[in-house]
Amino acid sequence: MNNVPLYPGVPVSATGTNQTNNGIRLLRLIRAAQPVTRTELAERLSIDKSTVTERVKLNVRSGLLVEESTYVEAYKRRGRVVSFANSSLYVAGVNLGVRRTQVGVATPSSDVISEYDFKTPSTPASALREVRERIKAVIDKRSGVAPAVIGVSVPGMTDANREDLVYAPNLNWRDVKIAEALNIAPKTKVVVENDSTAAAMYEARVRLRSSIDGTESNFVLVRSGTGIGVGIVIGGEVFRGSGAGRGLAGEFGHMTIVAGGTPCVCGNRGCWEKYASAGAAGQIYVGKKGKEAPPRFVEIVERAKAGDKRSINALKFIGEHLGIGIANVIMGIGVPRVIISGRLVHGWQFIEKPLNLAIERSFIGKISGWSVESGEPVGSAIGGALEVAIEELFSSL
C-alpha cells in the first residue's frame, strides 16, 4: 500500500522529534480511517509495526483509543481494529467571522457534540464575552469538565505564539489578546489561528481518508468570503512564516492586483479581495456609480442561475480576477495545486471557466501540472477551528 499524506497543522514550535511526529501522524490517520488495523497503520505511515503497536497500546491505556476484535473485510478474517474511545475528553472551536461567529464542541475523533451561531459583535470585548458564555454553558452541561483545548480561527494575522489577533482589517480589530480572554480553565490551552490556515487543515483532513498517492501533501487553499485569505501546505504541514513573520504567511488578499484601484479597508488600493471575494460581489454587481443596495452574494448566484446576465457577468468578473491572483500565488509559492473554499464555492459553475482562462493567459498557464478545484463552502469555518484544537491536543499527548 502506498504512503498516505498527512494532513497539516502541527505547530512549527511543537513538531518535536521524529518519535513525537510519529505519534501525531498515527492519531491523525486513526481519526481519518477508523476503524483501522495496526498493519494498515504501519503500511500507510511507513513505520515499523512494533512502533505502531507500542503507541496504540499507550493510547489505549490512557483511554484515548480502543482496540477491539471484528471482521476485517480487507483480510477476509477477524482481526483487531483501532478507533477513538468514547470519553469525557473534548475540544472547543471558535470561528470569529466578519459577519457571524460559531462556537462548536467536538470529540477527538471529530464527532461534533454541539454548535452555536450568532452575529459577530462590533467590538472584540463583546464578541469574546459571548464566546466565553457559550463555552461556560457547555462546561456546565458536562458536569464541570472543561475542554482540553480551545481552537480559535480569526480573519487576520496572529502573533508568533498563536495567542493574539494582531490585525483583522475587515473587523477593524487590532492587538486582541484572545488566549487571555478565553482563559477559562487552568489546564485548557487556547490556540489562535488564521482562518485560512485553519481551513487548509480542515480541507486536508477531509481528503486524508481516501488519499493514497501523496497529492495532498502540497497545496494552497484560497478562502474567499468577506475577504480573501490563503492557507499554505508544504510537505504535509501548514506554513505560517518563520521567526517574527510567523502568522503573516498567506495574507495574499491584500496584495495589489490593480494599481490605484478600489480602496480597501486595510488602507491600500486595488487589493485582490476587492475584485475576487464574495464580499465584493455586491459592489461589482451594482458598479462604481450604482445607487441601488448591493445584493448579497447568494442572491447574485441565484439570479445567475435564473439566467440574469448582469449577475453572470459579475461572477465572471470575480472568476477572472480570482484567476489572476491565483496565478500570482502559484508563481510566488511554487505550489501548483489550489483548492477554493468559502462562500465563493456557491457560484463555482459561473466562476470556474473565467478563472481557468485567466490562469491559462498567465506564465503559469504555459506550464502543465497546475490545478484549481472547489472545496467546502461553509464547513471549513467552524471545522477549521476544531481542527486547530484537535491538532494541538494531539501535539500535547
C-alpha positions in Angstrom: 0.0 0.0 0.0 1.3 3.5 -0.8 2.0 6.1 1.8 -0.8 8.4 2.7 -0.1 12.1 3.0 -0.7 13.5 6.5 -3.0 16.4 6.9 -1.3 19.7 8.0 -1.5 21.6 11.2 1.4 20.7 13.6 2.6 24.0 15.0 6.2 24.7 13.9 7.2 25.0 17.6 5.5 21.8 18.6 6.8 19.3 16.0 9.4 17.9 18.3 11.3 14.7 17.5 10.6 12.1 14.8 9.1 10.0 17.6 6.7 12.7 18.6 5.8 13.3 14.9 5.0 9.6 14.5 2.7 9.7 17.5 0.8 12.7 15.9 0.7 11.1 12.5 -0.7 8.0 14.0 -3.5 9.8 15.7 -4.3 11.8 12.6 -4.6 8.7 10.4 -6.7 6.7 13.0 -9.1 9.7 13.1 -9.4 9.7 9.4 -9.6 6.0 8.7 -11.0 4.4 11.8 -11.6 1.6 12.4 -8.2 0.6 11.1 -5.8 -2.3 11.8 -2.3 -1.9 13.1 -0.9 -3.4 10.0 -2.6 -0.9 7.8 -1.4 2.0 10.0 2.2 0.7 9.7 2.0 0.4 6.0 0.3 3.7 5.3 2.7 5.6 7.7 5.8 3.6 6.5 6.9 2.8 10.1 7.5 -0.4 11.9 4.5 -2.3 13.1 6.2 -2.6 16.5 6.2 1.2 16.8 2.5 1.3 15.9 1.8 -1.4 18.5 3.7 0.4 21.2 1.9 3.7 20.6 -1.5 2.2 20.2 -1.2 0.3 23.5 0.0 3.5 25.2 -3.1 5.4 24.0 -5.4 2.5 24.8 -4.1 2.6 28.4 -4.7 6.4 28.5 -8.3 5.9 27.5 -7.9 7.8 24.2 -8.1 4.8 21.9 -9.9 1.5 22.0 -8.9 -1.7 20.2 -11.4 -4.5 19.5 -11.8 -7.7 17.5 -14.0 -7.6 14.4 -14.3 -9.0 10.9 -11.9 -7.1 8.6 -13.1 -7.1 5.0 -9.6 -6.3 3.6 -8.2 -9.5 5.1 -11.4 -11.7 4.9 -10.9 -12.7 8.5 -11.3 -11.4 12.0 -8.7 -9.0 13.3 -8.1 -6.2 15.8 -9.0 -2.7 14.8 -8.2 0.6 16.4 -10.6 3.6 16.8 -11.1 6.5 19.2 -12.8 5.7 22.5 -15.9 7.4 23.9 -14.7 9.5 26.8 -15.3 12.8 28.5 -12.3 14.4 26.6 -13.4 17.1 24.2 -12.2 20.3 22.5 -13.9 23.5 21.6 -13.6 25.5 18.4 -14.4 29.2 17.8 -14.7 30.8 14.4 -14.7 34.6 14.8 -16.1 35.6 11.4 -16.6 39.0 10.0 -20.3 38.6 9.8 -21.1 35.7 12.2 -19.3 33.7 14.9 -19.6 29.9 15.5 -18.7 28.0 18.7 -18.5 24.3 18.4 -17.6 21.3 20.6 -16.3 18.0 19.3 -14.6 14.8 20.5 -11.0 14.0 19.4 -12.4 11.8 16.6 -14.3 14.9 15.2 -17.8 14.0 16.3 -19.5 17.4 16.8 -21.3 17.4 20.1 -22.9 20.9 19.8 -22.7 24.1 17.8 -23.8 27.7 18.3 -24.0 30.5 15.8 -24.5 34.3 16.5 -23.9 37.6 14.8 -20.4 38.8 15.5 -20.5 41.8 17.8 -18.8 45.0 16.7 -16.2 45.0 19.5 -13.7 42.2 20.4 -14.6 42.5 24.1 -18.3 41.9 23.4 -17.5 39.0 21.0 -15.2 37.3 23.4 -17.5 37.7 26.3 -20.3 36.0 24.4 -17.9 33.2 23.3 -16.9 32.7 27.0 -20.6 32.4 28.0 -21.2 29.8 25.3 -18.2 27.7 26.3 -19.1 28.0 30.1 -22.6 26.8 29.3 -21.1 23.7 27.6 -18.8 23.1 30.7 -21.9 23.3 33.0 -23.7 20.7 30.8 -20.7 18.5 31.0 -20.6 18.4 34.8 -17.8 21.0 35.1 -15.4 19.3 32.7 -13.6 21.9 30.6 -12.4 21.4 27.0 -8.8 20.2 26.7 -8.1 22.8 24.0 -9.9 25.8 22.5 -9.0 26.5 18.9 -9.9 29.9 17.6 -9.9 30.9 13.9 -9.7 34.6 13.1 -9.9 36.6 9.8 -6.5 38.2 10.1 -2.9 37.9 11.3 -1.9 36.2 14.5 1.2 36.6 16.7 4.1 34.2 16.5 2.9 32.3 19.7 -0.7 31.9 18.3 -2.2 33.6 21.3 -3.3 37.1 20.0 -5.0 38.5 17.0 -2.6 41.1 15.6 -4.9 42.7 12.9 -8.1 41.8 11.2 -8.8 44.5 8.6 -12.4 43.5 7.8 -13.3 43.7 11.5 -11.0 46.6 12.2 -9.7 44.8 15.3 -6.1 45.2 16.4 -4.0 43.6 19.1 -6.7 41.5 20.7 -5.5 39.1 23.5 -7.8 36.2 22.6 -6.0 33.5 24.6 -6.0 35.6 27.7 -9.7 36.5 27.3 -10.7 32.8 26.9 -8.5 31.5 29.7 -11.5 29.6 31.2 -9.8 26.7 33.0 -6.2 26.2 34.2 -5.5 23.2 32.1 -7.3 24.4 28.9 -5.0 25.7 26.3 -6.2 28.4 23.8 -4.7 28.4 20.3 -5.4 31.2 17.8 -5.0 30.6 14.1 -5.6 32.5 10.9 -8.9 31.3 9.4 -7.5 30.4 6.0 -4.7 28.3 7.7 -7.4 26.6 9.8 -9.5 26.0 6.7 -6.5 24.4 4.9 -6.1 22.0 7.9 -9.8 21.1 7.6 -9.7 20.6 3.8 -6.7 18.3 4.1 -8.3 16.2 6.8 -11.4 15.8 4.6 -9.2 14.4 1.9 -7.0 12.2 4.0 -9.3 9.2 4.3 -9.2 8.4 0.5 -5.8 9.8 -0.4 -3.0 7.3 -1.1 -0.9 9.0 -3.7 0.7 11.9 -1.9 -1.1 14.7 -3.9 -2.4 16.3 -0.7 1.0 16.9 0.8 1.4 20.2 -1.1 -1.5 22.6 -1.8 -2.7 26.1 -1.5 -6.1 26.9 -0.1 -7.8 30.1 -1.2 -10.6 31.0 1.2 -13.0 33.7 -0.2 -15.8 35.1 1.9 -15.9 38.7 3.1 -12.2 38.9 2.1 -9.6 36.5 0.8 -7.1 34.5 2.7 -4.6 31.8 1.7 -3.5 28.7 3.6 -0.2 27.2 2.5 0.6 23.5 3.0 4.1 22.4 2.1 5.4 18.9 2.7 2.1 18.0 4.5 2.5 20.7 7.1 1.0 24.2 7.4 3.4 27.0 6.7 2.9 30.1 8.9 6.0 32.0 8.1 9.2 32.0 10.2 10.6 33.9 13.1 8.9 37.3 13.6 6.9 36.6 10.4 5.0 33.6 11.8 1.3 34.3 11.4 1.9 36.6 8.4 2.1 33.9 5.7 -1.0 33.7 3.5 -2.2 37.3 3.6 -2.5 37.5 -0.2 -5.9 39.0 -0.1 -4.2 42.4 0.4 -1.7 42.1 -2.5 -2.3 44.7 -5.1 -3.6 43.5 -8.5 -4.9 46.8 -9.8 -2.6 49.8 -9.2 -4.6 52.7 -7.8 -7.7 50.6 -7.8 -10.6 50.3 -5.4 -9.9 51.5 -1.8 -9.6 48.6 0.7 -10.3 48.6 4.4 -6.6 47.8 5.0 -5.7 51.3 3.7 -4.3 50.1 0.3 -5.9 50.4 -3.1 -6.6 47.6 -5.6 -6.3 44.7 -3.2 -7.1 41.3 -4.6 -10.1 40.8 -2.3 -11.8 43.9 -3.7 -12.1 42.2 -7.1 -12.4 38.5 -6.3 -14.1 37.9 -3.0 -17.7 37.0 -2.2 -17.8 40.1 -0.1 -17.0 42.3 -3.1 -19.6 40.8 -5.4 -22.4 43.1 -4.5 -20.4 46.2 -5.3 -19.2 44.7 -8.5 -22.8 43.9 -9.5 -24.1 47.5 -8.9 -21.0 49.2 -10.3 -19.0 52.2 -9.0 -21.8 54.6 -9.6 -24.7 52.3 -8.7 -27.3 53.8 -6.4 -29.1 50.6 -5.5 -28.3 48.5 -2.5 -25.7 45.8 -3.3 -27.2 42.4 -3.3 -25.8 39.6 -1.2 -23.5 37.0 -2.9 -26.1 34.2 -2.5 -28.7 36.5 -4.3 -26.3 37.1 -7.2 -25.8 33.4 -7.6 -29.5 32.7 -7.6 -30.1 35.4 -10.2 -27.3 34.0 -12.3 -28.9 30.5 -12.1 -32.1 32.1 -13.3 -30.2 33.5 -16.4 -29.7 37.1 -15.3 -26.9 38.4 -17.5 -25.8 41.1 -15.1 -25.3 38.5 -12.3 -23.5 36.1 -14.6 -21.1 38.9 -15.7 -20.4 39.9 -12.1 -19.5 36.3 -11.3 -17.3 36.1 -14.5 -15.5 39.2 -13.4 -14.8 37.7 -10.0 -13.7 34.5 -11.6 -11.3 36.3 -13.9 -9.7 38.3 -11.1 -9.6 35.3 -8.8 -7.6 33.5 -11.6 -5.2 36.5 -11.9 -4.4 36.4 -8.2 -4.1 32.6 -8.1 -1.6 32.7 -10.9 0.5 35.1 -8.9 0.2 32.9 -5.8 1.3 29.8 -7.7 4.3 31.7 -9.2 5.2 33.1 -5.8 4.9 29.9 -3.7 5.7 27.3 -6.3 2.8 25.0 -5.3 0.6 24.3 -8.4 -2.5 22.7 -6.7 -5.1 25.2 -5.4 -8.4 24.5 -3.5 -11.1 27.2 -3.3 -13.0 27.4 -0.1 -15.7 29.7 1.4 -18.9 31.3 0.1 -17.4 31.7 -3.4 -17.9 28.0 -4.0 -21.7 28.5 -4.3 -21.0 30.3 -7.6 -18.4 27.9 -8.8 -20.3 27.0 -12.0 -20.0 30.6 -13.2 -16.6 31.3 -11.8 -14.6 28.2 -12.8 -14.2 28.9 -16.5 -13.1 32.5 -16.4 -10.8 31.6 -13.5 -9.1 28.9 -15.6 -8.9 31.2 -18.7 -7.1 33.9 -16.6 -4.6 31.4 -15.4 -4.0 30.0 -18.9 -3.2 33.5 -20.1 -0.5 33.9 -17.4 3.0 32.5 -17.3 1.7 29.6 -15.2 -0.7 28.7 -17.9 2.2 27.8 -20.2 3.3 25.1 -17.7 1.4 21.8 -17.2 0.6 20.4 -13.8 -1.4 23.2 -12.2 -5.0 22.6 -11.0 -7.8 24.5 -9.2 -10.7 22.8 -7.6 -13.6 23.7 -5.4 -13.7 22.7 -1.7 -16.0 23.3 1.2 -18.3 26.4 1.1 -19.0 26.7 4.8 -17.8 23.6 6.7 -14.2 24.9 6.9 -15.2 27.8 9.2 -16.1 26.0 12.5 -14.5 22.9 11.1 -11.2 24.7 10.8 -11.3 26.0 14.3 -12.0 22.5 15.6 -9.1 21.2 13.5 -6.8 23.7 15.2 -8.0 22.4 18.6 -7.7 18.7 17.8 -4.2 19.1 16.3 -3.0 20.9 19.4 -4.5 18.2 21.5 -2.6 15.5 19.5 0.6 17.5 19.8 0.3 17.6 23.6 -0.4 13.9 24.1 
